[in-house]
Amino acid sequence: MAILKNTYTLKEITEFWLSGNSAELSDENKKSIQKSATFLTKYLKESKTPVYGINTGFGSLQNVAVPENELHELQRNLLITHAAGTGNYLPDNLVRLMLLLKILNIAKSHSAVRLEVVERLLFFYNYQYTPKVHEQGSLGASGDLAPLSEMCLPLLGIGEMHHPDLGNISAADVLQKHGLEKLVLEPKEALALINGTQFMLAHAIELYRISQNILDKLSVISAFSADVYLCRNEPHFPQLHSVRSHTGQIKIAAEMLEFLKQSPMQKVNRPAVQDPYSFRCIPQVHGASYDAFQYCFSVWETELNSVTDNPTVFEDDNLILSGGNFHGQPLALTLDYAAMALSELGSISERRIYLLISGQRGLPAFLSPNPGTDSGYMIAQYSAASMASQNKQLCTPASVDTIMSSNGQEDHVSMGANAAIKSLKVAENVTSILGIELLCACQAANFRKENSFPKAELVNQEMGVSATLHMHVPMHELIAKAATWIKA
């Protein structure tokens, strides 16, 4: 059982989420959460001013006053009517991350949600009861309303959940099994639960995790490809990059040069004075993506430690402020940017694949030991090209789109949820493209007399690629194995 902290880095929250550890609030957080809820109760008794979403309707119904005897019904109805998601269900691990992020958000004590509500969410998280949440439905403004509503319906004993041992189970049965009562939500509680960016942010953190895995393996794969394609190593010399001092470019060039300097294959005569851009410009292209990721990660880390519901309670100032912290624009823009940065890694990787199978520089056509009878890696390149092109289609920015909703009250939305969904598809494609490049590098090494650098040789042994393996094992199995190595 781990005590939740007030602030996290992306690395820390990712490690905690993936650890499977149970979570617990600190005593300090418990007190501040309850203090926030108590303040709201007192404020409503003393103030005659309507407060949005607490004693009024929602969205364009903001000016409709709700009588005191209907305030509980207002919150209940909010969850039920807003649970309007469609499409595929999210994977359990993403929903669990959403739960964790919502708990952390409320624990900052600007939401006026009672402690028992937060502890019920913690119960679901710790006992691995994961709400079933649809993928589609959020506009990325007013919070991720539809998915967060579906995530929080089980508080009312409504909806379906999934457990690793019990399978699908109704929320009502979960509560009955553990002797728990359905919660009756107090004013503002449902609104606080569904106003927020936790759907988008969970996808961003998953994208961070995948991107880190890709960045960890990227230079190994591309240096291996460059080595077996008999590329020159001068494009990675530090003098070249010192006069164009982008951080990522310098970092990638240093990694590439360090690997290539260790390779016995570098002693082989280089057949060309200059190599194609997909090899020669690796530091510039990979480095630009690296720098893009660092910016995106900094925005996501800020969001991780922010309050994103509405209205926001400031008891020390005796204020309840209605604003727009739920608007997902910071996430929408960076999710689009990260997807483009990833797509470029896949695009340049596919070009290296194309060159490796092109029958040049002493390598056989399609890396086949018997071209004609055996098509070798011909169709693996087709798959890489298919994914690279799909990524280009997916990288049309979602964040430049908007559509009016709530009868015009919510007239500019971020579309960050759509950016989030497609960014993970881009990441999945890039992982597979790089896996295909790794396989081609391993296969090309079979036609060279000299070894490559030690790290490449270790990976080559792990992949077990022989000159004829592809004729005995379906190519999709080899690609899946290589992609799994990148994900590890």
MARVEXZA-429605 format. One record per residue (C-alpha): x negated, y negated, z negated; residue in one letter; residue number from 1. Coordinates in pm, 1 decimal. Example, Ala and Ser with C-alpha at 12.3 -4.5 7.8 and 13.67 -1.06 7.14 Angstrom:
((-1230.0 450.0 -780.0) 'A' 1)
((-1367.0 106.0 -714.0) 'S' 2)
This chain:
((0.0 0.0 0.0) 'M' 1)
((-150.3 -331.6 110.2) 'A' 2)
((-57.5 -675.5 -21.2) 'I' 3)
((34.0 -900.0 270.3) 'L' 4)
((-181.7 -1210.2 313.5) 'K' 5)
((-68.5 -1562.0 398.4) 'N' 6)
((-291.6 -1588.8 705.4) 'T' 7)
((-436.4 -1334.7 947.0) 'Y' 8)
((-670.0 -1324.9 1242.4) 'T' 9)
((-552.5 -1134.4 1548.9) 'L' 10)
((-811.9 -869.5 1470.5) 'K' 11)
((-688.2 -831.5 1112.5) 'E' 12)
((-318.9 -807.7 1200.1) 'I' 13)
((-392.9 -559.4 1478.7) 'T' 14)
((-595.8 -338.5 1248.2) 'E' 15)
((-327.7 -350.9 978.9) 'F' 16)
((-47.2 -275.3 1226.7) 'W' 17)
((-231.0 19.5 1379.5) 'L' 18)
((-341.0 157.1 1041.0) 'S' 19)
((10.9 271.2 952.4) 'G' 20)
((-37.8 139.3 598.9) 'N' 21)
((262.0 33.1 394.7) 'S' 22)
((301.8 -335.2 309.9) 'A' 23)
((398.8 -522.9 -3.8) 'E' 24)
((456.6 -889.9 -83.7) 'L' 25)
((234.5 -1061.5 -338.4) 'S' 26)
((395.1 -1187.0 -659.9) 'D' 27)
((324.1 -1541.0 -544.0) 'E' 28)
((508.9 -1483.2 -216.0) 'N' 29)
((802.9 -1326.0 -394.1) 'K' 30)
((839.7 -1633.9 -614.2) 'K' 31)
((808.9 -1880.6 -327.1) 'S' 32)
((1058.2 -1688.9 -111.4) 'I' 33)
((1314.7 -1693.9 -388.5) 'Q' 34)
((1241.6 -2060.1 -461.0) 'K' 35)
((1320.0 -2146.6 -98.3) 'S' 36)
((1651.3 -1957.8 -110.0) 'A' 37)
((1747.6 -2117.6 -442.4) 'T' 38)
((1673.1 -2462.7 -303.5) 'F' 39)
((1914.3 -2409.4 -13.3) 'L' 40)
((2196.0 -2299.7 -245.4) 'T' 41)
((2146.0 -2612.0 -457.2) 'K' 42)
((2115.8 -2835.2 -151.1) 'Y' 43)
((2445.8 -2713.3 -4.3) 'L' 44)
((2626.1 -2775.3 -334.4) 'K' 45)
((2492.8 -3127.2 -367.6) 'E' 46)
((2489.6 -3245.4 -5.4) 'S' 47)
((2799.6 -3329.0 194.4) 'K' 48)
((2602.2 -3350.6 520.8) 'T' 49)
((2661.3 -3074.2 778.0) 'P' 50)
((2350.9 -2858.5 830.3) 'V' 51)
((2312.9 -2690.7 1167.4) 'Y' 52)
((2375.8 -2316.9 1167.0) 'G' 53)
((2442.0 -2312.0 793.5) 'I' 54)
((2785.3 -2466.1 778.0) 'N' 55)
((2830.2 -2539.2 1150.0) 'T' 56)
((2857.3 -2330.4 1464.1) 'G' 57)
((2559.3 -2247.9 1683.0) 'F' 58)
((2424.3 -2389.7 2007.5) 'G' 59)
((2683.2 -2608.1 2178.3) 'S' 60)
((2919.6 -2526.0 1887.9) 'L' 61)
((2696.4 -2730.5 1656.5) 'Q' 62)
((2970.2 -2984.1 1586.0) 'N' 63)
((3223.2 -2724.1 1475.9) 'V' 64)
((3239.7 -2730.5 1096.0) 'A' 65)
((3269.0 -2391.1 925.8) 'V' 66)
((3462.4 -2380.5 596.5) 'P' 67)
((3282.4 -2250.8 287.7) 'E' 68)
((3492.0 -1934.8 265.2) 'N' 69)
((3375.2 -1831.9 616.5) 'E' 70)
((3000.5 -1886.2 575.0) 'L' 71)
((2924.4 -1516.9 512.5) 'H' 72)
((3131.6 -1419.7 814.5) 'E' 73)
((2944.6 -1681.6 1019.3) 'L' 74)
((2610.9 -1509.8 949.3) 'Q' 75)
((2746.1 -1159.5 1006.8) 'R' 76)
((2906.6 -1258.9 1335.4) 'N' 77)
((2584.3 -1423.5 1447.1) 'L' 78)
((2389.8 -1095.8 1431.6) 'L' 79)
((2661.2 -893.4 1599.7) 'I' 80)
((2737.8 -1131.7 1885.2) 'T' 81)
((2373.0 -1212.7 1954.3) 'H' 82)
((2267.1 -845.3 1971.5) 'A' 83)
((2317.9 -860.2 2347.7) 'A' 84)
((2004.7 -693.0 2483.2) 'G' 85)
((1991.3 -473.9 2792.4) 'T' 86)
((1747.6 -253.2 2981.5) 'G' 87)
((1491.7 -14.4 2839.3) 'N' 88)
((1426.1 24.8 2468.8) 'Y' 89)
((1098.2 -113.2 2337.7) 'L' 90)
((842.1 137.4 2209.2) 'P' 91)
((863.6 191.6 1833.4) 'D' 92)
((516.1 51.0 1775.0) 'N' 93)
((615.2 -286.3 1924.9) 'L' 94)
((935.3 -306.3 1720.6) 'V' 95)
((740.5 -222.9 1404.6) 'R' 96)
((505.3 -507.3 1489.1) 'L' 97)
((805.7 -738.5 1536.1) 'M' 98)
((930.6 -634.9 1191.6) 'L' 99)
((592.5 -706.8 1035.5) 'L' 100)
((569.5 -1045.8 1206.2) 'L' 101)
((919.4 -1143.0 1092.6) 'K' 102)
((833.6 -1048.3 732.5) 'I' 103)
((516.6 -1258.1 748.0) 'L' 104)
((709.3 -1550.7 895.0) 'N' 105)
((971.6 -1550.7 620.1) 'I' 106)
((701.0 -1504.8 355.3) 'A' 107)
((578.0 -1855.8 437.0) 'K' 108)
((885.5 -1969.2 240.7) 'S' 109)
((1036.3 -2224.5 476.7) 'H' 110)
((1329.6 -2003.6 576.5) 'S' 111)
((1555.4 -1990.2 268.0) 'A' 112)
((1601.3 -1615.0 298.3) 'V' 113)
((1652.2 -1420.7 -24.7) 'R' 114)
((1387.6 -1181.8 -145.9) 'L' 115)
((1620.0 -881.8 -119.5) 'E' 116)
((1657.1 -939.8 255.9) 'V' 117)
((1279.6 -944.9 307.1) 'V' 118)
((1239.2 -636.2 89.1) 'E' 119)
((1496.9 -449.3 297.4) 'R' 120)
((1294.7 -527.9 609.9) 'L' 121)
((986.3 -402.6 425.2) 'L' 122)
((1175.1 -84.3 337.8) 'F' 123)
((1245.6 -21.1 706.8) 'F' 124)
((880.9 -89.0 790.3) 'Y' 125)
((729.3 121.6 513.8) 'N' 126)
((962.6 419.5 560.2) 'Y' 127)
((916.1 406.5 938.9) 'Q' 128)
((1280.3 343.2 1023.5) 'Y' 129)
((1246.8 151.7 1346.9) 'T' 130)
((1549.4 -33.2 1488.7) 'P' 131)
((1634.0 38.1 1852.4) 'K' 132)
((1571.9 -287.3 2040.6) 'V' 133)
((1633.6 -352.4 2409.5) 'H' 134)
((1362.0 -508.0 2622.0) 'E' 135)
((1568.7 -767.2 2806.5) 'Q' 136)
((1773.5 -1054.7 2668.9) 'G' 137)
((1549.4 -1331.5 2535.8) 'S' 138)
((1498.7 -1664.1 2711.6) 'L' 139)
((1205.3 -1743.3 2485.6) 'G' 140)
((1374.9 -2041.8 2323.2) 'A' 141)
((1611.7 -2068.6 2027.6) 'S' 142)
((1390.9 -1780.9 1932.1) 'G' 143)
((1397.7 -1429.3 2074.1) 'D' 144)
((1765.0 -1416.8 1982.4) 'L' 145)
((1889.9 -1092.2 2138.5) 'A' 146)
((1598.3 -861.9 2045.5) 'P' 147)
((1565.2 -1002.8 1694.3) 'L' 148)
((1941.2 -965.4 1640.1) 'S' 149)
((1918.3 -599.8 1737.9) 'E' 150)
((1618.3 -556.8 1509.3) 'M' 151)
((1809.2 -700.5 1212.5) 'C' 152)
((2150.7 -536.1 1267.4) 'L' 153)
((2056.3 -242.0 1040.0) 'P' 154)
((2061.4 -483.0 744.5) 'L' 155)
((2439.0 -476.4 792.9) 'L' 156)
((2444.5 -98.5 832.7) 'G' 157)
((2502.6 -139.1 1207.6) 'I' 158)
((2298.5 -10.5 1499.5) 'G' 159)
((2067.0 279.1 1563.0) 'E' 160)
((1718.2 345.2 1432.5) 'M' 161)
((1441.3 590.3 1511.0) 'H' 162)
((1225.2 786.4 1268.7) 'H' 163)
((922.1 996.9 1369.2) 'P' 164)
((1057.5 1302.3 1182.7) 'D' 165)
((1434.2 1249.0 1194.4) 'L' 166)
((1466.7 1121.9 1551.1) 'G' 167)
((1752.4 880.7 1623.1) 'N' 168)
((1964.6 802.6 1319.5) 'I' 169)
((2236.8 545.6 1259.5) 'S' 170)
((2157.4 253.4 1031.3) 'A' 171)
((2459.4 346.0 818.7) 'A' 172)
((2316.9 696.4 764.2) 'D' 173)
((1976.1 552.1 671.3) 'V' 174)
((2131.5 335.7 401.5) 'L' 175)
((2345.9 622.1 271.9) 'Q' 176)
((2047.8 860.1 267.6) 'K' 177)
((1854.1 622.8 41.6) 'H' 178)
((2146.1 499.8 -168.3) 'G' 179)
((2128.4 145.2 -33.5) 'L' 180)
((2414.3 -100.4 15.7) 'E' 181)
((2478.0 -297.2 330.8) 'K' 182)
((2361.4 -654.0 284.5) 'L' 183)
((2598.8 -949.4 286.0) 'V' 184)
((2398.3 -1233.7 434.7) 'L' 185)
((2400.4 -1573.3 269.7) 'E' 186)
((2409.6 -1906.2 458.8) 'P' 187)
((2121.6 -1946.7 705.7) 'K' 188)
((1984.4 -1594.3 657.6) 'E' 189)
((2095.2 -1445.4 988.8) 'A' 190)
((1984.0 -1759.6 1169.1) 'L' 191)
((1639.6 -1739.4 1006.1) 'A' 192)
((1611.4 -1373.9 1102.3) 'L' 193)
((1677.9 -1428.0 1473.1) 'I' 194)
((1524.8 -1773.8 1528.2) 'N' 195)
((1159.0 -1702.5 1592.0) 'G' 196)
((904.2 -1589.8 1848.6) 'T' 197)
((831.6 -1242.3 1711.3) 'Q' 198)
((927.9 -1054.9 2031.4) 'F' 199)
((691.8 -1266.4 2241.8) 'M' 200)
((420.6 -1267.0 1976.6) 'L' 201)
((432.2 -888.2 1931.2) 'A' 202)
((374.4 -849.2 2305.0) 'H' 203)
((90.1 -1102.3 2287.5) 'A' 204)
((-79.4 -907.2 2007.4) 'I' 205)
((-41.7 -583.4 2202.0) 'E' 206)
((-189.4 -761.8 2503.6) 'L' 207)
((-476.3 -879.4 2282.7) 'Y' 208)
((-540.1 -518.6 2178.4) 'R' 209)
((-540.1 -388.3 2536.4) 'I' 210)
((-750.1 -678.5 2663.0) 'S' 211)
((-1012.4 -615.6 2396.0) 'Q' 212)
((-1037.6 -252.4 2504.3) 'N' 213)
((-1078.1 -361.2 2866.5) 'I' 214)
((-1342.3 -621.3 2778.6) 'L' 215)
((-1532.1 -361.3 2575.4) 'D' 216)
((-1558.5 -127.6 2877.2) 'K' 217)
((-1565.5 -377.6 3163.5) 'L' 218)
((-1940.8 -434.3 3197.3) 'S' 219)
((-2020.7 -64.6 3159.0) 'V' 220)
((-1791.4 25.0 3448.1) 'I' 221)
((-1890.8 -260.5 3679.2) 'S' 222)
((-2264.5 -219.4 3608.6) 'A' 223)
((-2233.4 153.4 3681.5) 'F' 224)
((-2060.7 74.0 4012.2) 'S' 225)
((-2322.6 -186.5 4101.1) 'A' 226)
((-2600.8 59.0 4019.8) 'D' 227)
((-2469.9 345.6 4232.7) 'V' 228)
((-2393.2 102.2 4518.2) 'Y' 229)
((-2759.9 -2.7 4504.7) 'L' 230)
((-2683.5 -365.5 4427.2) 'C' 231)
((-2944.6 -623.1 4337.2) 'R' 232)
((-2974.0 -738.9 3977.8) 'N' 233)
((-3095.3 -1094.6 4052.2) 'E' 234)
((-2735.3 -1233.4 4040.0) 'P' 235)
((-2740.8 -1159.9 3665.8) 'H' 236)
((-3067.6 -1337.7 3581.9) 'F' 237)
((-3021.5 -1587.3 3295.1) 'P' 238)
((-3184.3 -1874.3 3486.6) 'Q' 239)
((-2895.7 -1868.7 3734.4) 'L' 240)
((-2630.5 -1894.0 3465.7) 'H' 241)
((-2809.2 -2152.3 3251.8) 'S' 242)
((-2733.3 -2411.5 3519.9) 'V' 243)
((-2359.5 -2330.2 3516.0) 'R' 244)
((-2315.8 -2270.5 3148.3) 'S' 245)
((-1967.3 -2123.0 3111.6) 'H' 246)
((-1964.1 -1906.1 2799.2) 'T' 247)
((-1801.3 -1601.3 2959.0) 'G' 248)
((-2023.4 -1613.2 3267.2) 'Q' 249)
((-2339.7 -1616.0 3054.7) 'I' 250)
((-2208.7 -1333.8 2834.6) 'K' 251)
((-2109.6 -1103.7 3122.8) 'I' 252)
((-2433.4 -1166.7 3314.6) 'A' 253)
((-2637.9 -1075.5 3006.8) 'A' 254)
((-2440.5 -753.3 2957.4) 'E' 255)
((-2478.1 -655.0 3322.5) 'M' 256)
((-2851.4 -724.4 3327.2) 'L' 257)
((-2910.6 -536.7 3002.8) 'E' 258)
((-2745.6 -224.6 3143.0) 'F' 259)
((-2912.2 -243.2 3484.9) 'L' 260)
((-3260.8 -300.3 3338.9) 'K' 261)
((-3231.3 40.8 3168.7) 'Q' 262)
((-3148.2 227.0 3492.4) 'S' 263)
((-3403.6 443.4 3676.0) 'P' 264)
((-3188.3 389.9 3986.2) 'M' 265)
((-3300.5 25.7 3996.1) 'Q' 266)
((-3634.9 146.4 4130.9) 'K' 267)
((-3467.6 256.0 4454.0) 'V' 268)
((-3510.6 15.4 4746.0) 'N' 269)
((-3218.8 -229.7 4780.3) 'R' 270)
((-3068.0 -210.5 5131.4) 'P' 271)
((-2931.7 -568.7 5144.7) 'A' 272)
((-3063.0 -916.2 5067.6) 'V' 273)
((-2722.7 -1011.4 4925.9) 'Q' 274)
((-2434.9 -801.0 4798.0) 'D' 275)
((-2061.6 -859.9 4855.9) 'P' 276)
((-1888.7 -1101.9 4620.0) 'Y' 277)
((-1710.9 -826.5 4428.1) 'S' 278)
((-2054.6 -722.5 4299.3) 'F' 279)
((-2258.5 -1043.1 4325.9) 'R' 280)
((-1996.8 -1263.3 4153.6) 'C' 281)
((-1911.7 -1030.6 3864.1) 'I' 282)
((-2039.8 -1280.1 3601.3) 'P' 283)
((-1839.9 -1564.4 3752.9) 'Q' 284)
((-1512.3 -1372.2 3793.7) 'V' 285)
((-1524.4 -1155.1 3482.6) 'H' 286)
((-1661.5 -1447.0 3284.0) 'G' 287)
((-1375.3 -1677.2 3384.2) 'A' 288)
((-1125.7 -1414.6 3267.8) 'S' 289)
((-1317.6 -1374.3 2942.1) 'Y' 290)
((-1296.5 -1749.1 2877.7) 'D' 291)
((-924.6 -1748.5 2960.8) 'A' 292)
((-865.5 -1471.7 2707.6) 'F' 293)
((-1047.3 -1663.6 2434.6) 'Q' 294)
((-816.9 -1961.1 2483.2) 'Y' 295)
((-507.1 -1740.7 2484.1) 'C' 296)
((-621.9 -1558.1 2171.9) 'F' 297)
((-665.7 -1887.4 1986.9) 'S' 298)
((-308.1 -1992.1 2071.3) 'V' 299)
((-168.8 -1654.4 1964.7) 'W' 300)
((-356.9 -1668.1 1635.9) 'E' 301)
((-210.9 -2011.2 1564.4) 'T' 302)
((136.7 -1875.5 1638.0) 'E' 303)
((75.0 -1576.4 1412.7) 'L' 304)
((25.3 -1810.3 1117.3) 'N' 305)
((310.8 -2049.0 1200.5) 'S' 306)
((674.8 -2092.6 1095.3) 'V' 307)
((902.6 -2057.3 1397.2) 'T' 308)
((1262.2 -2046.4 1273.7) 'D' 309)
((1520.3 -2326.3 1262.6) 'N' 310)
((1627.7 -2520.3 1064.2) 'P' 311)
((1316.5 -2533.8 847.7) 'T' 312)
((1333.2 -2583.7 471.9) 'V' 313)
((1092.3 -2813.3 285.2) 'F' 314)
((1204.5 -2794.6 -76.1) 'E' 315)
((919.6 -3011.9 -207.8) 'D' 316)
((1045.8 -3295.0 13.9) 'D' 317)
((1413.4 -3215.2 -39.0) 'N' 318)
((1448.7 -3174.2 336.9) 'L' 319)
((1611.6 -2933.7 579.9) 'I' 320)
((1493.9 -3023.4 928.6) 'L' 321)
((1645.7 -2900.5 1251.5) 'S' 322)
((1386.7 -2891.9 1528.3) 'G' 323)
((1243.0 -2668.7 1797.0) 'G' 324)
((963.5 -2456.7 1649.7) 'N' 325)
((1135.8 -2152.5 1800.6) 'F' 326)
((1052.1 -2273.0 2152.8) 'H' 327)
((815.2 -2023.5 2310.8) 'G' 328)
((629.2 -2252.4 2550.8) 'Q' 329)
((282.8 -2204.9 2390.5) 'P' 330)
((325.0 -1828.7 2422.3) 'L' 331)
((488.0 -1840.2 2765.9) 'A' 332)
((203.4 -2037.8 2922.8) 'L' 333)
((-69.8 -1826.8 2765.8) 'T' 334)
((100.0 -1495.4 2842.3) 'L' 335)
((114.3 -1601.4 3207.4) 'D' 336)
((-248.5 -1715.1 3191.6) 'Y' 337)
((-364.4 -1391.2 3030.4) 'A' 338)
((-174.8 -1185.8 3289.9) 'A' 339)
((-350.0 -1377.7 3568.9) 'M' 340)
((-688.4 -1332.1 3401.4) 'A' 341)
((-623.3 -958.2 3376.1) 'L' 342)
((-494.6 -937.0 3732.7) 'S' 343)
((-818.9 -1085.8 3863.7) 'E' 344)
((-1017.9 -815.5 3685.4) 'L' 345)
((-805.0 -554.7 3862.3) 'G' 346)
((-827.5 -734.1 4195.7) 'S' 347)
((-1208.4 -749.9 4203.2) 'I' 348)
((-1231.6 -393.2 4069.5) 'S' 349)
((-1017.0 -267.8 4358.3) 'E' 350)
((-1259.7 -434.3 4604.0) 'R' 351)
((-1551.3 -251.6 4442.3) 'R' 352)
((-1357.4 74.2 4474.4) 'I' 353)
((-1303.4 -0.1 4844.1) 'Y' 354)
((-1677.9 -51.5 4898.6) 'L' 355)
((-1774.5 261.1 4703.8) 'L' 356)
((-1557.3 480.6 4929.4) 'I' 357)
((-1645.0 297.5 5253.1) 'S' 358)
((-1926.6 531.3 5356.5) 'G' 359)
((-2200.0 268.7 5321.6) 'Q' 360)
((-2544.1 261.7 5153.9) 'R' 361)
((-2602.5 633.1 5178.2) 'G' 362)
((-2270.9 734.3 5022.1) 'L' 363)
((-2035.1 962.7 5217.5) 'P' 364)
((-1698.1 837.1 5341.1) 'A' 365)
((-1439.4 845.4 5061.3) 'F' 366)
((-1710.6 990.1 4834.5) 'L' 367)
((-1626.2 1330.5 4976.9) 'S' 368)
((-1891.4 1604.6 5001.0) 'P' 369)
((-1710.8 1720.3 5316.0) 'N' 370)
((-1533.7 1422.4 5479.2) 'P' 371)
((-1252.2 1539.1 5705.6) 'G' 372)
((-1166.9 1866.2 5538.3) 'T' 373)
((-1169.6 1683.1 5204.6) 'D' 374)
((-1018.6 1333.3 5173.0) 'S' 375)
((-1209.2 1265.3 4853.2) 'G' 376)
((-1109.0 942.9 4679.2) 'Y' 377)
((-919.8 799.1 4976.3) 'M' 378)
((-578.1 789.6 4809.7) 'I' 379)
((-715.4 686.6 4472.7) 'A' 380)
((-803.5 358.9 4644.5) 'Q' 381)
((-446.1 341.8 4779.4) 'Y' 382)
((-318.8 360.6 4421.5) 'S' 383)
((-560.6 90.6 4309.5) 'A' 384)
((-451.9 -130.9 4598.6) 'A' 385)
((-85.1 -72.0 4513.0) 'S' 386)
((-138.3 -176.5 4152.4) 'M' 387)
((-355.1 -475.2 4243.8) 'A' 388)
((-84.4 -600.5 4478.4) 'S' 389)
((191.0 -540.3 4223.4) 'Q' 390)
((-8.5 -745.7 3975.6) 'N' 391)
((-16.4 -1035.7 4220.7) 'K' 392)
((362.0 -1015.3 4243.9) 'Q' 393)
((397.6 -995.5 3863.7) 'L' 394)
((170.9 -1296.8 3815.0) 'C' 395)
((423.5 -1542.8 3953.0) 'T' 396)
((445.0 -1757.6 3636.7) 'P' 397)
((753.4 -1706.2 3424.8) 'A' 398)
((674.2 -2020.6 3226.4) 'S' 399)
((752.9 -2255.3 3515.4) 'V' 400)
((1108.7 -2122.0 3525.8) 'D' 401)
((1398.9 -2235.0 3310.7) 'T' 402)
((1774.4 -2193.4 3311.7) 'I' 403)
((2041.3 -2383.5 3123.5) 'M' 404)
((2218.1 -2193.9 2845.2) 'S' 405)
((2461.9 -2249.4 2557.4) 'S' 406)
((2683.8 -2479.1 2760.5) 'N' 407)
((2394.1 -2717.6 2825.7) 'G' 408)
((2275.4 -2760.3 2467.5) 'Q' 409)
((1976.5 -2535.1 2532.4) 'E' 410)
((1882.8 -2693.4 2863.0) 'D' 411)
((1511.2 -2603.1 2881.6) 'H' 412)
((1383.8 -2258.2 2786.4) 'V' 413)
((1035.1 -2106.2 2805.6) 'S' 414)
((1106.1 -1766.9 2966.3) 'M' 415)
((820.7 -1645.0 2748.3) 'G' 416)
((990.0 -1309.8 2688.8) 'A' 417)
((980.1 -1233.1 3061.1) 'N' 418)
((614.9 -1343.4 3067.8) 'A' 419)
((552.2 -1105.2 2777.1) 'A' 420)
((715.3 -804.2 2941.7) 'I' 421)
((537.2 -838.5 3273.6) 'K' 422)
((199.9 -915.3 3114.2) 'S' 423)
((191.8 -568.2 2957.9) 'L' 424)
((268.4 -410.5 3296.4) 'K' 425)
((-23.7 -602.1 3446.5) 'V' 426)
((-247.2 -477.4 3163.9) 'A' 427)
((-134.0 -118.8 3221.9) 'E' 428)
((-213.4 -149.0 3593.4) 'N' 429)
((-556.9 -300.9 3533.2) 'V' 430)
((-646.6 -20.7 3293.5) 'T' 431)
((-566.6 235.1 3564.3) 'S' 432)
((-751.3 40.8 3835.8) 'I' 433)
((-1064.2 25.2 3621.0) 'L' 434)
((-1019.7 396.9 3551.5) 'G' 435)
((-1027.8 463.3 3926.1) 'I' 436)
((-1340.7 249.3 3962.4) 'E' 437)
((-1505.0 450.2 3684.7) 'L' 438)
((-1420.0 777.1 3859.9) 'L' 439)
((-1563.1 646.9 4188.3) 'C' 440)
((-1883.5 537.6 4015.6) 'A' 441)
((-1915.4 880.9 3852.7) 'C' 442)
((-1854.9 1051.6 4187.5) 'Q' 443)
((-2101.6 824.5 4369.4) 'A' 444)
((-2365.6 912.7 4109.1) 'A' 445)
((-2341.2 1273.9 4227.1) 'N' 446)
((-2494.3 1165.0 4558.5) 'F' 447)
((-2791.7 981.6 4404.0) 'R' 448)
((-3112.6 1153.6 4300.7) 'K' 449)
((-3190.2 912.6 4016.7) 'E' 450)
((-2994.6 865.6 3696.1) 'N' 451)
((-2813.8 545.9 3607.5) 'S' 452)
((-2850.4 366.4 3271.4) 'F' 453)
((-2799.2 577.8 2954.2) 'P' 454)
((-2450.5 447.0 2867.2) 'K' 455)
((-2327.9 523.4 3218.7) 'A' 456)
((-2473.4 873.1 3203.9) 'E' 457)
((-2293.8 937.3 2872.4) 'L' 458)
((-1962.0 824.4 3018.2) 'V' 459)
((-2029.7 1032.7 3328.5) 'N' 460)
((-2076.0 1341.9 3113.2) 'Q' 461)
((-1756.1 1265.6 2923.2) 'E' 462)
((-1557.7 1232.1 3245.9) 'M' 463)
((-1714.1 1555.3 3376.9) 'G' 464)
((-1690.7 1442.5 3739.9) 'V' 465)
((-1864.7 1687.6 3970.7) 'S' 466)
((-1889.5 1645.7 4347.6) 'A' 467)
((-1596.7 1884.9 4398.3) 'T' 468)
((-1384.7 1830.7 4083.2) 'L' 469)
((-1122.6 1628.1 4273.5) 'H' 470)
((-1049.4 1932.8 4491.3) 'M' 471)
((-948.0 2140.1 4188.9) 'H' 472)
((-783.7 1890.2 3953.5) 'V' 473)
((-499.4 1664.4 4075.3) 'P' 474)
((-627.6 1309.9 4114.0) 'M' 475)
((-361.6 1164.8 3883.2) 'H' 476)
((-497.7 1374.8 3595.5) 'E' 477)
((-848.0 1240.6 3653.0) 'L' 478)
((-716.7 882.8 3664.3) 'I' 479)
((-522.2 935.6 3342.3) 'A' 480)
((-834.3 1070.2 3170.6) 'K' 481)
((-1041.2 770.5 3279.1) 'A' 482)
((-767.8 528.4 3171.1) 'A' 483)
((-749.8 699.8 2832.1) 'T' 484)
((-1124.9 643.5 2786.9) 'W' 485)
((-1073.9 271.4 2852.2) 'I' 486)
((-785.3 256.9 2601.8) 'K' 487)
((-978.9 434.7 2329.5) 'A' 488)
